[in-house]
Amino acid sequence: MVQKSKSTKMTSVTKEQISSVNTLIKKNDIKIVDLKFNDLPGLWQHFSIPATELNGSTSPDAGIWAEGIGFDGSSIRGFQKIQESDMLLYLDTATAVVDPVCEIPTVSIICDVYDPVTKSAYTRDPRYIAQKAEAYLKSTGIADKSFWGPEYEFFLFNDVRFSQSVNQGFYSVDSIEGSWNSGRDEQPNLGYKPRYKEGYFPVPPHDSLQDIRSQIILKMIETGIPVEVHHHEVATAGQCEIDMRYSSLVNMADHCMMYKYIVKNMAQQFGMVATFMPKPLFGDNGSGMHTHQSLWKGDQNLFFDAKGYGMISQLAKYYIGGLLEHANALMAFCAPTTNSYKRLVPGYEAPVNLVYSMRNRSAAVRIPMYTENPKAKRIEFRPPDPMCNPYLSFSALLMAGIDGIKKKIDPGHAFEGNTYDLHGKDAKKIPTVPGSLEQAIDALEADHKFLLQGDVFTQDVIDVWIDYKRAEMDGVRLRPHPWEYHLYFDM
């Protein structure tokens, strides 16, 4: 039986909040209300209802507002078994926005998942885990809130094909920008294809995606996502980055889901396809999701100390200590795919080394030094990638940081050199992130008590995550790899 949360519904909708949604519906002549929620691995799921089901209803004690709306939880990855399939969604009115990509006027609302029998929040709802992480931080008295700023990287390709069956397996991606196409007969081939590792960041026409990214960020801004910058990234073949302004944990995770939704749909509108896979190309840079974070009490940034190393406080150093102490287990949520560990290798700006440093991008934890503004002081954890579920990844990082503060875990001395230049015995002295998803999952199985504090993660979530990921690993492990044919077919 799935473990149920003891908590009841965390918030109740008010007449004012309902009125705000109804006003949005009327003002924009909305026809459809799209209800979105997150599965455990991190993909948005949804279904839609006519706007008339909400429009005009103003009572919090009636209809969908009071009773929620049912769905089949057994069809959602990581959720219920078939014999306990019925689940409920409750609408979070604060997330209501005009959907940025639907042709039919549509309002998008993110929902929270509940059990219809106990009327309790569902332990495996990733958004609920993130809500509990925020509440736990506040309950410790360490800080009132945390701020998060992930740097999403992704590729925009012009074509993708892949297949796997009993007798064959392949993938093929293509990009007009791909350096491998410099000699292709394109009638005409206009050149200006970024060379390998030289995509960071020349102006157009080398950067052929400037206007597409600009269209993407304008859509993001329409939905209330504050965007700071967009640019081409290091790899050839359409690697991009769009950075959002920092926000609180749950709100930022909500933004992350809308971010990926907009990127994928806008790419399709331009006849392209977006992928957030960490390593879709061999021999060029992969896509990461460097994650900036800080703790605050009131208006005070608890990570700032003008006299500290890198102008960070002792509390920030303990937080770093927690990240480094639990890094192997954290990777199970922060780099949660077999493909993740094709990025996390030395030599590709991949932060595999578990040290901290000012400015140093070869370290797992970097202290940005762009400004001396106390409000901007933060630490950046660099190993995560964009395949992670942000609700789970941010929550796990926060729990590790809190554990470091509570236990006063010393992260040791900062490392100032380039860790990639180390060899032999010197290299072996530096601990690294796991080399495979299997190692990360084993680490999570051995080290997850810090995640269970405050009932933030529950044991059923840890168990189902481990089982789900081990099944993924078997799916990859049991299939012949194309390179194995190159190596062994003629032996």
Secondary structure, DSSP 4 states (H G I P E B T S, - for coil): -PPPPS-B-S----HHHHHHHHHHHHHTT--EEEEEEE-SSS-EEEEEEEGGGTTT---TTSHHHHH-EEEEGGGSTTS--GGG-EEEEEE-GGG-EE-SS-SS-EEEEEEEEE-TTT-BBPTT-HHHHHHHHHHHHHHHTS-SEEEEEEEEEEEEESEEEEEE-SS-EEEEEE-TT-GGGTTS--SS-----PPTT--SSPPTTTSTTHHHHHHHHHHHHHTT--EEEEEE-SSTTTEEEEEEPPEEHHHHHHHHHHHHHHHHHHHHHTT-EEE--S--SSSS----EEEEEEEEETTEETTB-TTSGGGB-HHHHHHHHHHHHTHHHHHHHHS-SGGGGGTSSTTSS---EEEEEES-TTEEEEE--S---GGG--EEE----TTS-HHHHHHHHHHHHHHHHHHT----S---S-GGG--HHHHHTS-B--SSHHHHHHHHHHS-HHHHGGGSS-HHHHHHHHHHHHHHHHHHHTSPPHHHHHHHTT-
